Amino acid sequence: PGDNLSLVVQKTDSNSATMQRTPNRSGINILKLDDSWSYARLRPANNQAITTSWANVDLWVVDELGSSDFWVTGNDITLSTPWKYLVTYSVGTQTTWTDRTNNEARLTLNGVEIEATRSTAYARAQNGSFTGIASYIWIIESSASNQVLNLEVVRESSLQGTTNNTVPWKTWITITKLPDSTDYVRLWEAWWGQDISTAS
């Protein structure tokens, strides 16, 4: 009766050092969503070069699309109505050269970056450490009808190696149109100034 869900952790580098999870810092949340809500789930079919210019992620495979609330044209996801949407994305990356590489991902709405939706995937490029995942979950709000949502990627480093690509089977975006009957809180830091130290 039903499917089994497992959370699997895998070490992908070649370093022989032992790694352990830290107690009380790992977990999983499961939220059962209403079948009557509207959803969109998209992913790429092929890998894509990541350059030093922001570019839309190729999302050619449509696994689910709420026809009245979303439509897709190329890499553009159009949100039909002004609303709040829960957006989750993951961008898998892989490089094959020995320079440290930091890739970034973000969401844009009508070409403008949405605050607090940027994430990074850093590859050390040593001891077999050539892959990364940039992932995020955030509630966005469209302010007008038919605004266009995009998932974008960029390479921070100016060094150009053999390959630095997205990984299609690790890359996707999901969108949930949230009910208007619930209250939401969204917070982000708008100013520079907080130092990060070793203090807990």
C-alpha positions in Angstrom: 0.0 0.0 0.0 2.0 2.9 -1.3 5.7 3.6 -2.1 8.8 3.6 0.1 10.8 6.8 0.2 14.4 6.8 1.2 17.0 9.6 1.8 20.3 8.4 0.4 23.7 10.1 1.0 26.7 9.3 -1.2 30.3 10.4 -1.1 31.5 11.1 -4.7 35.2 12.2 -4.2 38.2 9.9 -4.1 39.6 11.0 -0.8 39.9 8.0 1.6 39.1 10.1 4.7 36.0 9.0 6.6 33.0 11.4 6.6 30.1 11.3 9.0 26.8 13.0 9.3 26.4 15.4 12.3 23.6 14.5 14.7 20.7 17.0 15.0 21.7 18.8 11.8 20.2 16.4 9.2 16.6 15.6 8.5 13.8 15.3 6.0 10.4 16.9 5.8 7.5 15.4 3.9 4.5 17.6 3.0 1.4 16.0 1.5 0.1 18.4 -1.1 -3.5 18.7 -2.3 -4.2 17.0 -5.6 -6.5 19.9 -6.6 -3.6 22.4 -6.5 -1.8 23.3 -9.7 1.7 22.1 -10.4 4.5 22.4 -12.9 7.5 20.0 -13.1 10.2 20.5 -15.8 13.7 19.2 -16.4 16.4 19.3 -19.2 17.0 16.5 -21.7 20.7 17.2 -22.2 23.7 18.7 -20.5 24.4 22.4 -21.0 27.6 24.4 -20.9 27.8 26.9 -18.0 29.7 30.1 -19.0 30.5 33.4 -17.3 27.3 34.9 -18.6 23.9 34.2 -17.0 21.9 31.9 -19.3 18.5 30.1 -19.0 18.6 26.5 -18.1 17.2 24.4 -20.9 14.0 22.8 -19.5 12.7 20.8 -22.5 11.0 17.9 -20.7 7.6 18.7 -19.1 6.6 16.1 -16.6 3.5 18.0 -15.3 1.9 21.2 -16.2 -1.3 22.8 -14.8 -2.7 23.9 -18.1 -4.7 26.9 -16.8 -2.0 28.3 -14.6 1.3 27.7 -16.4 2.5 27.4 -19.9 6.0 26.9 -21.3 7.6 28.4 -24.4 11.2 27.3 -24.9 12.9 28.0 -21.5 10.2 30.5 -20.4 7.6 29.4 -17.8 4.7 31.8 -17.9 2.7 32.3 -14.7 -0.8 33.1 -15.8 -2.1 35.0 -12.7 -0.7 37.2 -10.0 -0.2 34.8 -7.1 2.2 33.2 -4.6 4.1 30.1 -5.9 6.3 27.7 -4.1 9.3 27.1 -6.3 12.0 24.4 -5.8 14.9 24.0 -8.1 18.1 21.9 -8.3 20.9 22.3 -10.8 23.5 19.6 -11.0 27.0 20.6 -12.2 30.1 18.7 -13.3 33.5 19.9 -14.4 36.5 18.0 -15.8 39.4 20.3 -15.2 41.6 20.9 -12.1 40.7 24.5 -11.4 38.3 25.3 -8.5 35.0 26.2 -10.0 32.0 27.9 -8.5 28.7 27.8 -10.4 25.6 29.8 -9.4 21.9 29.5 -10.1 19.1 31.9 -9.6 15.4 32.6 -10.4 14.3 35.6 -12.5 10.9 37.1 -13.1 10.5 39.0 -16.3 14.3 39.1 -16.6 14.8 40.6 -13.1 16.5 38.5 -10.4 14.2 37.5 -7.6 15.7 38.3 -4.2 17.1 35.5 -2.1 16.8 32.8 -4.8 20.5 32.4 -5.6 22.4 29.3 -4.7 25.9 27.9 -5.5 27.7 24.7 -6.4 31.4 24.7 -5.6 33.7 22.0 -7.1 37.1 21.7 -5.4 38.5 19.8 -8.5 40.8 17.7 -6.4 40.6 14.1 -5.2 37.8 13.4 -7.6 35.7 16.3 -6.4 34.2 17.5 -9.7 30.4 17.6 -9.1 28.0 19.9 -7.3 24.4 20.7 -6.6 22.9 24.2 -6.5 19.4 23.8 -4.9 16.8 26.1 -3.4 13.2 26.4 -2.3 11.4 29.7 -2.0 8.0 31.3 -2.2 7.8 33.9 -5.0 5.0 36.3 -5.8 4.0 37.5 -9.3 2.5 41.0 -9.4 0.9 40.9 -12.8 -0.6 38.4 -15.2 1.6 36.4 -17.6 4.9 37.1 -15.9 7.8 34.9 -17.1 9.8 32.8 -14.7 13.3 31.5 -15.6 15.9 29.4 -14.0 19.4 30.6 -14.8 23.0 29.5 -14.3 26.5 31.1 -14.5 30.1 30.2 -13.9 31.8 32.6 -11.5 35.4 31.7 -12.4 36.9 33.3 -15.5 39.1 30.2 -16.1 37.9 28.2 -19.1 38.6 24.4 -18.9 37.6 21.5 -21.0 34.0 21.2 -19.8 31.7 22.7 -17.1 28.2 21.6 -17.6 24.8 21.1 -16.0 23.9 17.4 -15.4 20.4 16.8 -16.8 19.3 14.0 -14.4 20.2 16.2 -11.4 18.5 19.3 -12.7 14.8 20.3 -12.4 12.3 22.9 -11.3 9.0 22.4 -9.6 6.3 25.0 -9.1 3.2 24.9 -6.9 0.5 27.5 -7.0 -0.3 28.0 -3.3 -3.8 28.5 -1.9 -4.8 32.0 -1.1 -6.4 31.0 2.2 -3.0 30.6 4.0 -0.7 33.2 5.4 3.0 33.2 4.5 6.2 34.7 5.8 9.3 35.4 3.6 12.5 37.0 5.0 15.8 37.9 3.4 18.8 40.1 4.2 18.9 43.2 2.1 22.1 44.8 3.2 25.8 43.9 3.6 27.4 44.0 7.0 27.1 40.7 8.9 30.4 39.0 9.4 30.6 35.2 9.4 32.9 33.8 12.0 33.7 30.5 13.7 31.4 31.3 16.6 28.2 29.2 16.8 
